Amino acid sequence: MTLQEVKLLAAKGEGQRIEFKKKATFPEKIVRELIAFANTSGGDLLIGVDDDGTVSGQRFIEEEIFVMEKAIKELIFPRLDYELFSLKLNEKKGVAVFKVPISPNRPHYLKEKDRKQAFIRVADRSVKASREVWEILRRGKNPRDMVFTYGRKEEILMKALGESEKITLKEFAKLANLPKFLASKTLVRLVLANVLQIHPQESEDYFTLKE
């Protein structure tokens, strides 16, 4: 990757597949962006780039890279594959690009004490994956024909979607008078069967009919 390519990338601005960081402060938080890229559609983390996309560089870029690579190795599971590009702007400053492909081993997650947290990319933000998103990522790696029975709860769901176009897990569970875990299993199964589409959100995911 050339410096010109980095500048062109930065000029696009932050989005679904691009994140800027001036420096690797709080690497335990920055790795969430890499996890989100790997779990969603891949992306590039640029270090030494300002929020407005200015490629200003960072002093001692090698130290920033060291800190990030240590965090990636110690905090992300399963092991994350990425490409690293390091470029000099001048004698003192440089930029680094961590290029992460969509991963066949998803969901990747951050391990903190006894907690496992997966993240996905929504527009220009990395958000915590719900239990439903986690399950869809896990089971969607090996797509196969999904067989399911179309019963009362599916009928209630389709009628509700016909009336309001979208529904949340809580709304579906209440409407169909189902325990939350059973409503969740039903929605996940229908997403995997390409009947529904999940729309991850920071607050609460919602589901729509697949177009």
N, C-alpha and C positions, 0 to 999 in steps of 0.2 A: 504493500500500500504506500502511495506517495503522499507528500504533504498537500499537494493539489487535491487529491482524492479526499483527504481528511477535511479540507476546507469546503469542498462541495457537499460532503456529508453533513457538516456542521451548518451549512447554509439552509438545509432543509428544515432545521428546527427540531425540537424534541417531539416525539410522536410514538406511535405503536412500536416502532422498531429502533428508536434512537433515544439515548439518554446522555445528558452532559453532566460532568462533575468537574469543578475547578481543581479539586484535589481529593485524595483518598482519606478524608477525615471520616471517622466512624465507618470503617470498612464492613463492620457487622451489619450495617444498614444498607450499604451500597450493594452487597452481594444479593440482596433481595431483587434488585433490578436484573441481575444476571439469571437468577432463578426464574423470574417472570418471563424473560426472553426465551429461555430453554423450554419452558412449559407452554408457551403460546405460539409464536411464529418466528422465533429467532430475533436477533437484533445486535446493535453495536453500542457499547458503553465507551464514551470518549472522556478521557481524563486530561485536564489542561485546557478545557473549553468552558467559557463563561455561559451563564444561563441564556444570554441573548445570541449565542452561537459564535461569539468572537473566539478565534483560536489564539488565545493569549499565551498559552503554554504554562508550564509549572517548573519551578526550580527543582533540581534533584529528582527528575522524573523516575529514575531507577529506584529510588526509595519508595515512591508511590506504587510502582509496579510490585516491588517486594511485599509491601503491606497487603496489597490486593490478592496476590497469588497465595500468600499465607492464609488469608481469610477464606479464599475459595477452597483450598485444600482441607482446611480444618472445620469449616461450617456447613458446606454444601454436600448433601447426600441425595442419591448416589453420586459418584464422581462426575464432575461436569467437564465436558469437552469444550475447548474454545481455542481460537487463534489469537495471538498477541502481536501487535505491531507497535514499535516504539520509534518515534521520529524526533529529530532535533530541529528546533526553530532557530536556535543560535547556540553559542557555546554554553550558555547557562540554562536555557529553558528547552523543554521538550513536551511532546504529547504522547499519549498511549491510547491505543484502541483495542478493546477486548471484544472480539467478534464471536458471538454465540449462535450456533445453529439451533433450529428446533430439534429437540432431543428425542431419540427413540426410547430413552430410558426414563421419560417423564412418568409421574411427577417427581421433579427434584424438590427438595425441601431444605429449610434452614433448621438445624438442630441446636436448640438452646435448652440446656439442662435436660428436662424430660419432655420438652415440647417439640413437636414437629410442625413447622409452618410452611405451607406451599404458597407461592405467589404466582399471579398471572398478570398479563399486561392488558390494561383497559385504556384505550387512547394513549395519553402520554403519562399514565400513572401505573405503578405496580401495586396491586391490591391483593390482600389475603384471599386465598382460594377457599370457597365454602366446601363443606363435605361433599356436596353434589358435584362440584367442579373437579375435586380431587378424584372422585370415583370415575367420572367420565374420562379424565386424563389417563387414569390407570387402565381402565377397560377398553378405551378407544384406541390403544396402541396396536391392538390386534383385531381389527374390525372383522366381524363375521355376521352372517345372517342372524338376526335376532327374532326369535319366535315368542310371541306373547298372546295371551288371551284377551279379547276385547270384552270387558265386562262392565259392571255398573259404574265403577270408579272412573274408568276410561270414558264412558259415556257422559258422566257428569263433567269431566275435564273438557271434553270436546265442545260440549254445549256452552260452558263458561267461556272458552276461547272464542267461540263463534259470536258471543255477545260483547266481550270486552277486549279481545285480541291478545291480551297478555295476562299472566297469572303468576303469583309467587307461591312458594312452598306453603307458607302459612295459610294463604287464602284457599289453596286447594285442599289442604288437610281439614280446614274448618268446613268448607263446602261439602266435601265428600264424607265428613264425619270419620276421618281416618287418623290413626296414630301418626305422628310426624315421620317416624322411620319408614312406615309403609307408604306414605305419600311420597317421600323422598325416593324410595326404590322404584316406584311407578314412574316418576318423572325422569329419573336417570335412564331407566329401561327404554322409555320412549325417545329420549335424545339419542341413545345408541342405535335405536332402530330407525333413525332419520325421520321420525314423525314430528318431533319437537326440536326447537333450538333454544339453548340456554344463553342468557345475556348476563354475564357476571357484572356485579355492581359492588361498590364499596360498602353500601348499607345492606341491601338484600337483592339477590339474583331474581330475575324474572324469566319466564318461559313463554315462547310464542310458537305457533305452528311453523314448521319448516317450509320455506317457500320453494 
